[in-house]
Amino acid sequence: SQAGYLLFPAGEGRRGAVGSSDRKGDALCGLRSPELLTAQADFLVPPPGGPDAESARARLTALGMSSGQLDSIRKSGKVLEVVPILAPVAGMVREVAIDGSAVTAGTSPVRLASADRVWVEASLSEAEAAMFSTGATATVSVASLPGRQFVGTTLPIPSGDGVARVRVIVENADGALRLGALATVEVDTDLGTAVLVPSDAVVYTGTRHVVFVDAGEGRL
C-alpha cells in the first residue's frame, strides 16, 4: 500500500490541470509519502539485515517510480521528498484531486482521457437540424488555433430537452484540441438545386410566399 499527500504545481496552463494535453512521461503532480522516503533511503543505503538495493529498487518500481527517477536518485545520492507522478500515457486531463489532499492505495489523483480522437459537440437551430444528415463531413475551428481546421464526421446526440445537438468525431493526434475549448462547426450539407433570391424580394401573404420578378421596363 502507499499513502501520502498530493502536491500540484501552481499557475494556469500547468501540467496536470484540467484540460491540459500531456505527453507520456510528463509530471502531473507530486506525492509526499513517508513510505516512499523510507524505500528510497533503503535503496540508497541498504540497512543491515534489511532488503538489498535491488529489492529496494523493485519495491520503488512497484510503488510507481520510473527507472529514470531511480537512476536519478542513485546518481545524486539524495532522496526525493516529493516524487513526481508521471503520465503513464499521452492524454487530456479530465479530473484532478484537490491540492494537498490525502491519498491511499487505489486513489486516482489525475484522470486522463486519450487525446488522439476527440468529440466536438455543437447545438443546431431548428432549420439546421432539418438539414442534418448522419455521417456528413464537418469542419471544426477554434479561436486559439487561427488558420487551422479539423475535419471530422457527424453523429446525432439523443436529447430529451428539445435542443438538437450534433457530435463531430475529430482526429487529434498532436493533442492540439483542448478539453473545454469553444469551437465553430461547419457541416457540409447537400441542399439540392434551388434559386436564390434577395430576402426583400419575398412577400409573405399569410398563406403563401410570393416572389416578384423584375421583367424590366417597370413590369413584374
trRosetta pair geometry for C-beta under 8 A, 3 or more apart (Angstrom, degrees):
i j d omega theta_ij theta_ji phi_ij phi_ji
1 35 7.8 -146 98 -86 66 168
1 104 6.9 -18 -175 -175 109 85
1 105 4.2 -102 -142 -27 74 136
2 33 6.1 -2 -176 -156 93 153
2 35 5.5 -142 -129 74 69 146
2 36 7.1 51 -148 -49 113 92
2 63 5.4 124 -83 -144 139 95
2 64 7.5 -85 11 5 174 117
2 104 7.5 148 83 -166 51 41
2 105 5.4 107 36 -77 67 83
3 33 6.5 149 88 -136 40 100
3 34 7.8 -4 79 37 86 91
3 35 6.7 99 40 -6 66 125
3 102 7.1 3 -173 -176 95 95
3 103 6.7 179 -147 91 53 57
3 104 5.0 -9 -102 -109 90 67
3 105 7.3 -61 -61 -25 69 71
4 31 4.9 85 93 177 143 91
4 32 5.3 179 -178 86 112 46
4 33 3.0 -75 -71 -85 137 81
4 34 7.1 -180 -96 8 89 60
4 35 7.2 -112 -54 30 104 94
4 36 6.9 -7 -64 6 147 115
4 102 7.5 -177 103 -148 24 62
4 103 6.1 -12 64 56 66 93
5 31 7.4 151 74 -155 37 55
5 32 4.9 -15 59 59 90 101
5 33 7.7 179 21 -70 55 60
5 100 6.0 -9 -179 -158 114 45
5 101 7.0 167 -149 84 72 26
5 102 5.8 -44 -96 -97 73 54
5 103 7.1 149 -108 12 22 84
6 29 5.5 8 -168 149 100 139
6 30 7.2 134 -163 76 53 50
6 31 6.2 -29 -102 -100 58 67
6 97 5.5 87 47 85 165 128
6 98 7.7 124 70 81 123 46
6 99 6.7 -120 107 -134 93 36
6 100 6.8 -73 72 -17 69 10
6 101 5.5 -1 37 56 110 75
6 103 5.7 74 -39 -22 102 124
6 109 5.1 159 -106 -131 145 137
7 29 6.4 159 78 179 45 88
7 30 4.3 -25 67 68 100 102
7 31 7.4 -172 21 -76 82 20
7 32 6.2 59 -16 -17 119 105
7 82 5.8 -47 46 -143 139 133
7 99 6.6 46 -139 -158 39 84
7 100 6.9 49 -94 -73 63 55
8 14 7.4 118 166 109 94 145
8 16 5.9 -151 -140 111 102 136
8 29 4.8 -45 -94 -121 71 102
8 30 7.5 -174 -77 22 27 77
8 96 7.0 64 -95 170 147 138
8 99 4.5 -96 27 -99 106 100
9 14 4.8 -168 90 -159 106 143
9 15 7.1 49 41 50 130 81
9 16 7.2 117 32 44 92 126
9 29 7.6 -149 -3 -117 73 54
9 30 7.8 91 -45 -11 76 106
10 14 7.1 161 108 -50 17 152
11 14 4.9 112 77 -52 87 110
12 17 7.3 87 -151 -126 44 173
13 17 6.9 -89 -97 36 2 148
13 20 7.1 118 -162 -100 40 109
14 17 5.0 106 64 -28 77 115
14 20 7.0 -72 92 -73 42 154
15 20 5.9 177 -131 143 36 155
15 22 5.6 90 -151 -105 94 113
15 26 5.1 -147 -150 162 140 119
15 27 6.1 95 95 78 146 62
15 28 5.9 -116 140 -108 97 43
16 20 6.5 4 30 50 19 143
16 22 7.1 55 -58 -71 48 145
16 26 7.9 -163 -45 127 78 108
16 27 7.5 -49 -37 123 120 56
16 28 3.7 122 -90 -169 105 67
16 29 5.0 135 -148 -49 159 80
16 93 6.1 120 -158 -96 28 154
16 96 6.2 92 164 -109 83 136
16 110 5.7 -86 -144 -103 88 143
17 20 4.7 92 58 -25 78 120
17 93 6.4 139 87 72 30 151
17 96 7.0 -61 -129 -20 30 153
18 93 5.4 -127 -114 113 33 104
18 94 6.9 13 -137 177 85 15
18 95 6.9 19 -101 -101 105 24
18 96 6.0 -123 -54 1 83 105
18 179 6.9 -96 163 91 72 133
18 180 7.6 59 136 -15 98 142
19 92 7.0 -18 -151 -175 26 100
19 93 6.5 -36 23 67 25 92
19 178 5.3 49 178 171 92 103
19 179 4.2 -136 -116 68 64 95
19 180 5.0 -56 -102 28 123 120
19 181 7.8 127 -157 -41 118 78
20 92 7.3 172 86 -150 37 61
20 93 5.1 25 50 16 81 122
20 178 7.6 -14 -107 -140 22 108
21 90 7.9 18 176 -178 81 89
21 91 7.7 -140 -147 122 59 25
21 92 5.4 -29 -100 -98 67 79
21 115 5.5 84 -134 -117 101 166
21 175 3.6 138 -174 167 140 122
21 176 7.7 -41 -16 -64 171 13
21 178 6.2 -107 -32 -103 105 77
22 26 4.2 -131 -167 57 100 146
22 28 6.5 14 -134 -87 168 94
22 87 4.7 166 129 -60 125 159
22 90 6.7 -165 101 -144 58 54
22 91 6.4 -8 60 63 87 58
22 92 7.5 150 18 -100 75 27
22 93 6.4 62 -5 -42 118 97
22 112 7.1 -90 56 -117 116 122
23 26 5.1 110 56 -34 69 110
23 87 6.8 141 92 70 34 140
23 90 5.1 -19 -137 -107 45 97
23 175 7.9 -132 -72 4 72 160
24 87 5.7 -129 -124 103 34 99
24 88 6.9 -28 -138 140 88 23
24 89 5.4 -30 -93 -143 100 24
24 90 4.9 -63 -33 -46 80 73
25 66 7.8 54 -125 -90 83 168
25 86 5.4 -18 -145 -172 36 122
25 87 6.4 -38 22 58 20 84
26 86 6.7 143 71 -152 30 70
26 87 4.7 21 51 9 83 121
27 30 7.4 16 179 -68 115 75
27 84 3.9 -54 -129 -165 116 127
27 85 6.9 103 -156 61 65 45
27 86 5.9 -46 -92 -95 52 65
27 87 8.0 -113 -59 -11 9 80
28 84 7.9 124 35 -178 52 81
28 85 5.3 -55 57 92 95 94
28 86 7.0 134 1 -135 88 16
28 87 5.5 108 -44 -60 113 82
28 93 7.3 149 -140 -94 115 124
28 109 7.6 145 113 102 121 109
28 110 4.8 -80 156 -5 146 170
29 84 7.7 158 91 -150 28 57
29 85 5.1 0 64 41 74 116
29 96 7.4 139 -54 -153 135 113
29 97 7.9 -33 -42 48 177 99
29 109 5.8 -107 52 135 148 138
29 110 6.3 168 -2 -39 118 123
30 82 3.9 25 168 166 134 110
30 83 6.4 145 -160 69 74 35
30 84 5.5 -44 -99 -94 76 48
30 85 6.7 -173 -100 -1 20 83
31 36 6.8 102 108 -7 107 156
31 82 6.9 147 63 -162 30 64
31 83 5.0 -29 60 62 89 92
31 85 5.7 80 -22 -50 107 106
31 103 7.2 -70 -128 51 108 135
31 109 7.8 -151 -80 -25 103 160
32 81 6.5 2 -123 152 94 74
32 82 5.2 -38 -74 -102 83 76
32 83 7.8 158 -82 15 33 74
33 36 4.0 77 77 8 109 107
33 37 6.7 -174 93 -11 58 82
33 83 6.9 -37 25 19 105 120
34 37 5.5 -54 -148 35 35 114
34 38 6.4 33 156 -18 67 104
35 38 5.9 -55 -149 36 30 109
35 39 6.3 26 155 -15 65 110
35 63 7.1 -170 122 -126 112 143
36 39 5.7 -56 -142 40 32 109
36 40 6.2 34 157 -21 66 106
36 60 7.4 85 -142 -126 76 86
36 63 6.1 172 -96 145 87 149
36 65 7.5 129 -143 -50 111 120
36 80 7.7 -47 142 77 120 91
36 83 5.4 -92 165 -18 157 142
37 40 5.9 -56 -148 35 27 110
37 41 6.5 28 154 -19 63 106
37 79 5.8 81 -143 156 67 148
37 81 6.9 22 -97 -122 111 53
38 41 5.7 -55 -150 35 31 111
38 42 6.4 30 152 -17 65 106
39 42 5.7 -52 -148 37 33 112
39 43 6.4 38 150 -24 63 105
39 56 6.1 162 -172 -162 71 86
39 59 5.2 -137 -145 111 124 120
39 60 5.1 159 138 -76 124 84
39 63 6.4 139 59 -2 169 154
40 43 5.4 -53 -151 33 34 116
40 44 6.5 26 155 -13 67 105
40 60 6.6 85 -79 -100 64 132
40 73 6.1 -70 -156 161 113 161
40 79 4.0 116 115 -128 135 103
40 80 6.6 -161 -107 30 164 71
41 44 6.0 -57 -146 40 31 104
41 45 6.4 -35 174 46 68 90
41 79 5.9 -31 -62 -65 70 140
42 45 7.4 -83 -130 73 21 53
42 46 5.9 45 -176 -115 67 53
42 47 6.2 -54 -118 -4 84 93
42 50 6.1 -108 -138 133 113 137
42 51 5.9 48 166 62 131 102
42 56 4.2 -167 113 -114 98 133
42 59 7.7 9 81 55 133 142
43 46 7.7 23 -117 -69 13 73
43 53 5.9 79 -157 -147 54 70
43 56 3.8 -166 -81 126 67 126
43 57 5.7 105 -131 -68 113 62
43 59 8.0 -144 -66 57 103 102
43 60 6.0 -4 -61 -26 145 138
43 70 7.1 -103 177 -147 153 98
43 73 7.3 61 97 103 130 125
43 74 7.5 -87 142 -80 109 87
44 73 6.9 -93 -70 143 110 102
44 74 7.2 -170 -102 -108 76 54
44 77 6.3 107 -150 -152 126 54
44 78 8.0 68 -99 -69 158 8
44 79 6.8 -110 -12 -63 139 84
46 50 5.9 -165 -179 80 76 98
46 51 6.4 -119 -140 94 104 53
46 52 5.3 -4 -122 -136 160 38
46 53 5.4 -99 -47 -54 119 67
46 56 6.4 -149 -95 -20 88 135
47 50 3.7 52 67 10 95 137
51 55 3.7 -124 -171 96 109 127
51 56 5.1 142 107 -55 119 77
51 59 7.0 61 124 -17 170 135
52 55 5.1 94 52 11 67 103
52 56 7.1 -129 102 -5 33 92
53 56 5.6 -57 -147 39 32 111
53 57 6.2 36 153 -24 66 104
54 57 5.5 -48 -147 33 33 114
54 58 6.5 35 152 -20 64 102
55 58 5.7 -51 -150 34 33 112
55 59 6.5 36 150 -21 63 103
56 59 5.6 -51 -150 34 34 114
56 60 6.5 33 152 -17 66 104
57 60 5.8 -55 -150 37 33 109
57 61 6.4 36 151 -21 65 104
57 70 5.8 82 -140 -164 94 147
58 61 5.6 -51 -148 34 33 114
58 62 6.4 34 152 -19 64 104
59 62 5.6 -55 -151 36 32 111
59 63 6.4 28 150 -17 65 108
60 63 5.4 -56 -147 39 35 112
60 65 4.5 -29 160 40 95 131
60 70 6.0 132 103 -93 139 115
61 64 7.9 130 179 -4 28 9
61 65 6.3 -83 -89 66 36 78
61 67 7.5 22 -104 -70 108 67
61 70 7.3 -29 -66 -44 82 146
64 83 7.9 115 92 132 102 136
64 85 7.1 -8 145 -125 136 80
65 69 4.7 -116 -173 83 95 134
65 70 5.7 108 129 -54 120 91
65 83 6.4 -79 -93 -162 100 134
66 69 4.7 100 56 5 78 101
66 70 7.1 -145 96 -3 43 87
66 86 6.0 3 -32 23 131 150
67 70 5.7 -57 -148 39 33 110
67 71 6.2 34 154 -20 67 106
68 71 5.8 -53 -144 37 30 110
68 72 6.3 33 154 -24 63 107
69 72 5.6 -55 -150 32 31 115
69 73 6.7 21 157 -11 66 103
69 80 7.2 -49 -172 -13 108 152
69 83 7.1 64 -172 -153 148 94
69 84 7.2 -158 -101 52 129 95
69 86 8.0 -148 -41 -25 126 129
70 73 6.2 -55 -146 38 32 101
70 74 6.2 35 153 -21 64 109
71 74 5.6 -56 -148 37 31 115
71 75 6.3 30 154 -20 65 108
72 75 5.8 -57 -149 36 29 109
72 76 6.3 12 159 -6 66 111
73 76 5.8 -59 -137 48 34 102
73 77 7.6 167 170 -23 58 6
73 78 6.4 -112 -146 76 78 49
73 79 6.2 39 -153 -113 131 35
73 80 6.0 -95 -84 -24 123 92
74 77 7.6 22 -180 -70 25 47
80 83 4.9 103 105 -87 127 66
80 84 7.7 -77 177 -2 150 72
85 109 6.6 76 81 61 172 137
85 110 7.2 155 111 13 132 122
87 90 7.0 73 133 -93 133 31
87 91 6.9 -166 -168 35 124 90
87 110 7.9 -75 -97 104 79 140
87 112 6.4 99 -146 -75 102 153
88 112 7.8 -167 47 32 82 147
89 112 6.5 169 69 108 91 147
89 114 7.4 -39 129 -97 130 77
90 114 7.8 59 94 -139 74 62
90 115 6.3 -86 139 36 91 109
90 116 7.8 89 96 -51 113 88
90 175 6.9 -115 170 -58 114 134
91 112 3.5 95 88 172 141 110
91 113 5.5 161 -175 72 113 29
91 114 5.4 -68 -113 -95 97 29
91 115 5.3 158 -144 -16 37 91
92 112 6.8 131 59 -159 33 69
92 113 5.2 -31 62 64 89 87
92 114 7.7 6 15 101 86 15
92 115 4.4 114 -32 -80 97 103
92 118 7.7 46 -4 -94 154 117
92 175 6.9 171 -69 -144 92 100
92 178 7.2 160 -135 -146 123 50
92 179 5.0 139 163 -36 130 114
93 96 6.4 13 177 -53 124 101
93 110 6.0 -56 -132 -168 104 105
93 111 7.2 106 -159 74 59 54
93 112 6.1 -43 -95 -101 49 66
93 113 8.0 151 -109 18 3 79
93 179 7.3 -125 68 22 57 145
94 111 4.7 -55 62 99 102 104
94 112 6.9 153 5 -121 91 13
94 113 5.0 74 -44 -18 121 110
94 179 6.9 -166 -97 -127 60 164
95 108 7.9 58 87 116 114 109
95 110 7.2 169 89 -152 59 39
95 111 4.2 30 45 31 95 117
96 109 6.8 11 -157 157 65 69
96 110 5.3 -1 -109 -106 76 75
96 111 7.7 -136 -65 21 42 72
97 101 5.1 -119 158 54 112 137
97 103 7.0 18 -179 -78 176 112
97 107 7.3 29 -76 167 149 115
97 108 7.9 163 -48 101 108 50
97 109 4.4 -71 7 -143 125 67
97 110 7.3 -86 2 -55 84 54
98 101 4.2 94 68 -40 89 123
103 107 4.0 -142 -157 69 95 159
103 109 6.0 -41 -93 -68 148 105
104 107 5.6 112 53 -27 51 114
108 111 5.8 52 145 -72 126 83
113 179 7.7 102 50 -81 125 131
114 117 6.9 17 116 38 111 73
115 118 6.7 -4 -154 -59 55 106
115 172 5.7 -91 161 108 74 115
115 175 4.3 37 132 -108 145 87
115 177 7.7 174 -168 67 95 81
116 171 7.2 -32 162 -155 67 68
116 172 6.3 154 175 70 17 71
116 173 5.6 22 -141 -103 74 54
117 169 6.5 4 180 -174 109 90
117 170 7.0 163 -157 83 62 43
117 171 5.8 -37 -103 -110 78 48
117 172 6.2 149 -103 25 21 86
118 169 7.9 165 85 -151 36 48
118 170 5.5 -22 64 65 82 95
118 172 4.8 20 0 0 107 145
118 177 5.3 -137 40 94 156 135
119 167 5.2 -23 -163 -165 109 109
119 168 7.1 137 -161 67 54 47
119 169 6.2 -27 -102 -97 68 59
119 170 7.7 151 -103 20 19 83
120 140 5.1 99 47 -115 174 147
120 150 7.8 131 -24 88 147 129
120 152 7.0 143 28 38 113 152
120 167 7.2 141 71 -161 44 55
120 168 4.4 -22 62 59 99 103
120 170 5.7 35 -8 -5 114 127
120 177 7.5 -86 -71 -165 110 147
120 183 5.3 -52 -155 68 126 158
120 185 6.3 161 127 -81 123 120
121 157 6.6 25 -135 -37 109 156
121 165 5.9 3 -173 -179 100 117
121 166 7.3 162 -151 83 55 43
121 167 5.4 -24 -98 -101 75 71
121 168 7.7 -168 -75 18 27 74
122 165 6.8 159 82 -156 40 69
122 166 5.3 -17 62 60 91 90
122 168 6.9 34 -2 -12 111 109
122 183 7.5 -90 -78 89 101 99
122 185 4.1 -96 -60 30 155 144
123 163 5.9 -37 -141 170 110 113
123 164 7.0 110 -166 81 61 60
123 165 5.5 -40 -102 -99 55 77
124 128 4.1 -137 -167 95 96 116
124 129 4.4 129 113 -64 129 79
124 132 6.3 -36 -126 -54 168 135
124 164 4.1 -53 62 101 106 112
124 165 6.7 -177 5 -92 87 23
124 166 5.9 66 -39 -13 118 106
125 128 4.5 92 50 8 77 104
125 129 6.9 -140 90 -9 38 87
125 164 7.7 -24 72 52 11 119
126 129 5.8 -53 -147 32 29 113
126 130 6.8 33 153 -24 61 102
126 164 7.3 134 -98 3 41 130
127 130 5.9 -52 -157 27 33 113
127 131 7.1 16 152 -7 63 107
128 131 6.0 -69 -157 42 36 103
128 132 6.5 54 146 -49 69 98
128 164 7.3 -177 86 91 91 137
128 187 7.9 109 -170 42 107 128
129 132 5.4 -36 -149 1 38 122
129 164 3.6 -102 -95 -122 132 178
131 189 4.9 47 152 -171 115 153
131 191 6.9 -19 -139 -94 129 84
132 136 7.2 -127 -161 7 61 141
132 154 7.3 -119 -164 136 100 149
132 156 7.0 109 133 -86 135 99
132 164 7.3 -179 -1 169 151 133
132 166 6.3 -150 -142 -80 140 131
132 187 7.0 8 -118 124 78 163
132 189 7.4 -74 -96 -101 34 125
133 136 5.0 104 72 -49 85 111
133 154 7.8 101 86 76 50 127
133 189 7.0 138 12 -124 102 84
134 154 6.4 -139 -140 101 40 87
134 155 6.1 37 -142 -122 93 48
134 156 6.0 -67 -86 -14 99 93
135 153 5.6 -15 -147 -173 46 116
135 154 6.6 -72 -2 60 9 73
135 155 7.8 50 -56 -79 50 63
136 153 7.1 149 72 -153 32 66
136 154 4.8 -3 53 28 82 124
136 187 5.3 57 113 -173 133 103
136 188 5.8 -166 177 67 101 74
136 189 6.4 -2 -146 -84 151 65
137 151 6.5 -10 -170 -169 99 102
137 152 7.7 153 -153 85 55 30
137 153 6.4 -43 -99 -99 47 64
137 154 7.8 -108 -42 -8 4 95
137 187 7.5 146 87 -155 44 58
137 188 4.6 10 69 28 93 125
138 151 7.2 155 82 -154 46 54
138 152 5.5 -25 65 70 95 77
138 153 6.9 134 16 -123 91 14
138 154 5.1 94 -26 -56 126 101
138 166 7.7 161 -78 131 155 131
138 168 4.5 -101 79 -116 143 127
138 185 5.6 -4 -180 -170 123 97
138 186 6.6 157 -160 81 69 44
138 187 4.6 -28 -101 -99 92 70
138 188 7.1 -144 -80 7 40 75
139 149 5.2 -12 -170 -175 104 122
139 150 7.2 140 -161 72 53 44
139 151 5.7 -25 -101 -98 68 71
139 185 7.3 152 77 -156 47 49
139 186 4.7 -12 57 60 97 99
139 188 7.8 77 -13 -36 95 91
140 149 6.8 141 68 -164 46 66
140 150 4.4 -28 63 66 102 98
140 151 7.6 -172 17 -78 79 22
140 152 6.4 17 -10 13 118 112
140 168 5.8 167 -57 103 121 151
140 170 5.7 -56 25 -82 145 148
140 177 7.8 20 120 -104 136 135
140 183 5.2 -4 -167 178 99 133
140 184 7.2 151 -154 77 50 49
140 185 5.5 -15 -100 -102 75 74
141 145 7.4 -141 -163 79 67 93
141 148 7.1 150 -131 87 81 55
141 149 5.2 -40 -79 -105 93 75
141 150 7.4 168 -75 19 42 76
141 183 6.7 149 75 -160 35 79
141 184 5.1 -17 62 58 89 99
141 186 7.9 21 4 1 103 104
142 145 5.1 55 69 28 94 97
142 148 8.0 -19 44 77 80 98
142 177 6.9 142 -14 -121 145 79
142 181 5.1 14 -142 146 143 128
142 182 6.8 133 -139 84 88 52
142 183 4.9 -51 -82 -102 85 77
142 184 7.5 173 -84 15 37 74
143 146 7.1 5 -169 -68 43 79
143 182 6.8 12 9 79 109 100
144 178 7.5 -12 67 20 153 123
144 181 6.3 -91 19 -143 128 128
145 148 4.2 -55 148 49 110 123
145 176 6.1 68 -94 164 149 119
148 176 7.2 -75 133 149 157 153
150 170 4.6 45 148 -159 126 132
150 171 7.5 -162 -162 59 103 62
150 172 7.2 4 -136 -84 144 83
150 177 6.6 -7 -42 -59 164 127
151 170 7.4 145 80 -126 24 88
152 168 4.3 110 84 169 129 92
152 169 4.9 -176 -173 78 121 46
152 170 3.8 -85 -58 -80 134 66
152 171 7.3 172 -92 0 91 64
153 168 7.1 159 76 -150 24 66
153 169 5.6 -13 57 48 77 99
154 166 5.2 -16 -158 -180 113 119
154 167 6.9 135 -156 75 59 47
154 168 5.5 -32 -94 -95 67 70
154 169 7.9 -172 -85 10 19 77
154 187 6.1 21 -52 -123 149 121
155 166 7.1 146 73 -165 38 69
155 167 4.8 -25 65 66 92 100
155 168 7.9 172 20 -83 72 25
155 169 6.8 49 -4 -25 113 105
156 164 7.9 -60 -145 -163 98 84
156 165 7.6 110 -167 84 59 59
156 166 6.1 -50 -108 -110 47 68
156 167 7.5 54 140 18 4 85
157 165 4.2 -38 56 94 123 107
157 166 6.5 -167 0 -101 94 15
157 167 5.2 102 -57 -29 105 102
159 162 7.0 -103 121 21 111 15
159 163 5.5 -102 163 67 154 67
159 164 6.8 -163 33 -104 143 26
159 165 5.5 115 -55 14 134 105
166 185 7.3 -168 82 127 115 155
166 187 7.2 -8 115 -69 167 144
168 185 5.9 -175 -22 -132 145 128
170 177 6.7 78 99 -19 135 163
172 175 6.2 80 148 -91 97 26
172 176 6.4 -136 -157 42 90 72
172 177 4.7 -81 -123 30 136 112
177 181 6.5 -136 -166 41 68 137
177 183 7.9 7 -141 -79 111 133
178 181 4.6 96 68 -37 87 119
191 194 6.2 -52 132 1 109 128
197 201 4.7 -98 160 69 114 135
197 202 6.7 122 98 -51 123 91
197 211 5.7 51 103 -142 176 135
198 201 4.7 98 67 -10 84 105
199 202 6.1 -54 -166 22 45 110
201 211 5.6 40 133 -148 99 86
201 212 6.4 -134 -170 52 83 73
202 209 5.5 -13 -168 -174 111 102
202 210 7.3 138 -160 71 57 41
202 211 5.6 -32 -100 -89 65 81
203 209 7.4 149 73 -162 45 50
203 210 4.6 -27 64 66 99 95
203 211 7.5 174 17 -81 77 29
203 212 6.9 47 -9 -18 119 100
204 208 8.0 177 -152 91 45 43
204 209 5.9 -21 -101 -106 65 71
204 210 8.0 -178 -80 22 18 76
205 208 4.8 7 45 55 120 81
205 209 7.6 -160 14 -82 83 23
205 210 5.9 55 -27 -8 116 114
212 220 4.7 -29 -170 -161 109 125
213 220 6.5 128 66 -167 49 65
214 219 7.9 113 -167 82 49 53
214 220 6.5 -40 -100 -108 42 66
215 219 4.2 -49 70 98 113 100
215 220 6.3 156 6 -126 96 10
216 219 6.4 -2 70 45 48 94
